[in-house]
Amino acid sequence: MEVKGKKIGFVLTGSFCTFSKTIPKIKELIKLGAEIIPIMSYNSYSLDTRFGKSNDFINQIETITNNKIIHTIQESEPIGPKHLTDIMIVAPASGNTISKLACDIIDTPATMAVKSHLRNNLPVVVAPSTNNGLGANLVNIGKLINRKNYYFVPFKQDNPITKPRSIVFDSEYLIKTIEFALNNQQIEPILL
């Protein structure tokens, strides 16, 4: 299914190293005719890192989407009741956010956005980027893979030599995964 005309909630969480690959995909989705509702976790909205300053990311995303970023729990909660989204994307999905979603801990704008969206039985695309995806967090990834309405962007080991438990999504598969998820299908293979 095409993304044209779809209302896409796009959640960015604190795996800042992938923002440079993720933000261009927002632009691409808009060029394909999607409407993007940007959402950021507390950390992604407020922390400056070696990968960039939060205000620079905020300004860039708001300019690209022509929408204010949702960055509080109160702003995220109406997403489901008001049917604001057709699909929700969490890219990058940090290990912290993946764990919270797997355990139904709803204490950030990111997790509230997903929970609120899911009340309408609609797809959520997860693009994992975490240093412990093949460690302690693997059980949480497994929980979400086996849960209805969750679809994963194909991922691979980030750097097997220096970070043997680290995984990262392949941004080239993001839009294709969204298209599959809109048809209630998981793109394969999930592990690259």
C-alpha positions in Angstrom: 0.0 0.0 0.0 1.3 3.5 -0.8 2.0 6.1 1.8 0.4 8.8 -0.2 -2.4 10.4 1.8 -1.5 8.6 5.0 -1.1 10.3 8.3 2.1 9.0 9.8 3.1 9.6 13.5 6.9 9.6 13.4 8.5 9.1 16.8 12.2 9.8 17.3 13.8 8.4 20.5 17.3 8.8 22.0 19.5 6.8 19.6 20.9 10.1 18.2 23.6 8.4 16.1 20.9 7.4 13.6 19.2 10.8 13.2 21.3 11.6 10.2 19.8 8.6 8.4 16.3 9.0 9.9 15.5 12.6 9.2 16.0 12.3 5.4 13.4 9.5 5.4 10.9 12.0 6.9 11.5 14.2 3.9 11.1 11.3 1.5 7.8 10.3 3.1 6.5 13.8 2.6 7.6 13.8 -1.0 5.6 10.6 -1.5 2.5 12.4 -0.2 2.4 11.4 3.4 1.5 13.8 6.2 4.0 13.5 9.1 3.1 14.2 12.7 6.5 14.5 14.5 6.8 13.1 18.0 10.0 13.1 20.2 10.8 11.4 23.5 11.9 13.6 26.4 15.5 12.8 25.8 15.5 13.3 22.0 13.7 16.6 22.5 16.0 18.0 25.2 19.5 16.5 25.0 22.5 17.9 23.1 24.9 15.2 22.1 28.0 14.8 20.0 25.6 14.0 17.1 23.9 17.4 17.3 22.0 19.9 19.4 18.4 19.3 20.2 17.3 22.7 19.1 18.8 22.1 15.7 17.0 18.8 15.3 13.7 20.3 16.5 14.0 23.2 14.0 14.9 20.9 11.2 12.1 18.5 11.8 9.5 21.2 12.3 10.6 22.9 9.1 10.5 19.7 7.1 7.1 18.6 8.4 5.5 22.0 8.8 4.2 20.7 12.2 5.1 21.4 15.8 6.7 18.4 17.5 4.6 16.6 20.1 6.9 16.3 23.1 4.8 15.8 26.1 2.6 12.9 27.4 -0.4 15.3 27.4 0.1 16.1 23.7 0.5 12.4 22.8 -2.5 11.0 24.6 -5.2 12.3 22.1 -3.5 10.7 19.1 -5.7 7.6 19.3 -9.0 9.1 20.5 -8.8 11.7 17.7 -7.7 9.2 15.1 -4.8 11.4 14.2 -2.6 8.6 12.6 -2.9 5.8 10.2 0.4 4.3 11.1 3.0 5.0 13.8 6.8 4.8 13.2 9.4 4.6 16.0 12.7 5.4 14.3 15.1 5.2 15.9 13.7 3.0 18.6 16.1 3.0 21.5 16.5 0.0 23.7 14.9 2.0 26.5 11.8 2.7 24.4 11.6 -0.9 23.1 11.8 -2.2 26.7 9.0 0.1 27.9 6.7 -0.8 25.0 7.3 -4.5 25.6 6.5 -4.1 29.3 3.6 -1.6 28.7 5.4 1.2 30.6 3.8 4.4 29.4 5.8 7.3 30.9 7.1 9.3 27.9 5.6 11.1 24.9 7.0 8.3 22.7 5.4 5.4 24.6 2.1 7.3 25.1 2.0 8.1 21.4 2.3 4.4 20.5 -0.1 3.3 23.2 -2.7 5.8 22.1 -2.3 4.9 18.4 -2.6 1.2 19.2 -6.1 1.6 20.7 -7.3 1.9 17.1 -5.7 -1.5 16.1 -3.4 0.1 13.6 0.2 -0.8 12.7 3.4 0.4 14.5 6.7 0.2 12.8 9.8 -0.2 15.0 13.3 0.6 13.8 15.6 -0.7 16.5 18.9 1.0 17.3 20.3 -0.2 20.6 23.7 -1.2 22.0 22.1 -4.2 23.8 19.7 -5.5 21.2 21.5 -8.9 21.2 21.9 -8.8 25.0 19.4 -8.2 27.7 17.0 -6.3 25.4 16.6 -9.2 23.0 13.8 -10.6 25.0 11.9 -7.3 24.6 12.4 -7.3 20.9 11.1 -10.8 20.8 8.0 -9.8 22.8 7.2 -7.0 20.3 7.9 -9.1 17.2 5.3 -11.6 18.5 2.7 -8.9 19.3 -0.1 -7.9 17.0 0.3 -4.7 15.1 4.1 -4.4 15.6 6.3 -4.6 12.5 10.1 -4.3 12.5 12.4 -2.6 10.0 15.1 -5.1 9.1 18.1 -4.7 11.4 21.7 -6.0 11.7 24.6 -6.0 14.0 26.0 -2.5 14.3 29.7 -3.4 14.8 30.2 -7.1 15.8 33.8 -6.5 16.8 33.7 -3.5 19.2 29.9 -3.7 20.0 28.9 -7.4 19.7 25.4 -6.9 21.2 24.6 -3.7 19.3 22.0 -3.6 16.5 20.8 -1.0 14.1 18.0 -0.8 11.6 18.7 -0.4 7.9 17.2 3.0 6.9 16.9 1.9 3.3 14.1 -0.5 4.3 12.1 2.0 6.4 9.6 3.1 3.7 9.2 -0.4 2.3 8.5 -1.7 5.9 5.9 1.0 6.3 4.2 0.0 3.0 4.2 -3.7 4.1 2.8 -2.8 7.6 0.0 -0.8 6.0 -1.0 -4.2 4.5 -0.5 -6.0 7.9 2.6 -7.8 6.6 6.1 -8.0 8.1 8.8 -7.4 5.5 11.3 -10.2 5.4 14.0 -11.0 6.2 13.9 -9.1 9.5 17.6 -9.9 10.3 20.1 -8.8 7.7 
